[in-house]
Amino acid sequence: GMQGKKTGKILNPYHGLSQKCIATLLQTKQKCQQLGVDFIILLPPSYIFPDYSIHYLLNALHITRLGIPVLKDERLGIIKDSALLSDTISHLNAQGSIENSRIIARALKEKQYWNESELVNRLLLHGIRVAPAQQGNIMP
């Protein structure tokens, strides 16, 4: 993940999910299916520049194409209020945790997940076109 102080800088460009990450996600998905457990991903928000939302959308699209639901979070990975954080760009303080928990609980209760067309359209708003998903090529 990204670690750093509250500088508002993107610390690394988007390179997609690593093969190890993809393998872990797929193994977890399979194990959860065997156990009859829902497996849902929440991409955590951070306090960084708004163009990070492109990374968030690409990650969400990649995971969605793996057949794993991604909890819909309209913040698109961005926390705009640094007062909700403690020591780094991604560690919430008590107030941040309360607000984040409310957002997560609402989305889980309402089963709000991203779908591929929503993600593709959001990326288009940022001027990014992604290839359609093809068998064997899920990378956005």
Secondary structure as the mmCIF struct_conf table of DSSP 4:
data_model
#
loop_
_struct_conf.conf_type_id
_struct_conf.id
_struct_conf.beg_label_comp_id
_struct_conf.beg_label_asym_id
_struct_conf.beg_label_seq_id
_struct_conf.end_label_comp_id
_struct_conf.end_label_asym_id
_struct_conf.end_label_seq_id
BEND BEND1 LYS A 6 LYS A 6
BEND BEND2 ASN A 12 ASN A 12
HELX_RH_AL_P HELX_RH_AL_P1 GLN A 19 LEU A 35
TURN_TY1_P TURN_TY1_P1 GLY A 36 GLY A 36
STRN STRN1 ILE A 41 ILE A 41
HELX_LH_PP_P HELX_LH_PP_P1 LEU A 43 PRO A 45
STRN STRN2 SER A 46 SER A 46
BEND BEND3 TYR A 47 TYR A 47
TURN_TY1_P TURN_TY1_P2 PRO A 50 ASP A 51
HELX_RH_AL_P HELX_RH_AL_P2 TYR A 52 ARG A 65
TURN_TY1_P TURN_TY1_P3 LEU A 66 GLY A 67
STRN STRN3 VAL A 70 LEU A 71
TURN_TY1_P TURN_TY1_P4 GLU A 74 GLY A 77
STRN STRN4 ILE A 78 ILE A 78
HELX_RH_3T_P HELX_RH_3T_P1 SER A 82 LEU A 84
STRN STRN5 LEU A 85 LEU A 85
BEND BEND4 SER A 86 SER A 90
STRN STRN6 LEU A 92 LEU A 92
HELX_RH_AL_P HELX_RH_AL_P3 ALA A 94 LYS A 109
TURN_TY1_P TURN_TY1_P5 GLU A 110 LYS A 111
STRN STRN7 TYR A 113 TYR A 113
HELX_RH_AL_P HELX_RH_AL_P4 GLU A 116 LEU A 125
TURN_TY1_P TURN_TY1_P6 HIS A 126 GLY A 127
HELX_LH_PP_P HELX_LH_PP_P2 ALA A 131 ALA A 133
STRN STRN8 GLN A 134 GLN A 134
TURN_TY1_P TURN_TY1_P7 GLN A 135 GLY A 136
STRN STRN9 ASN A 137 ASN A 137
#
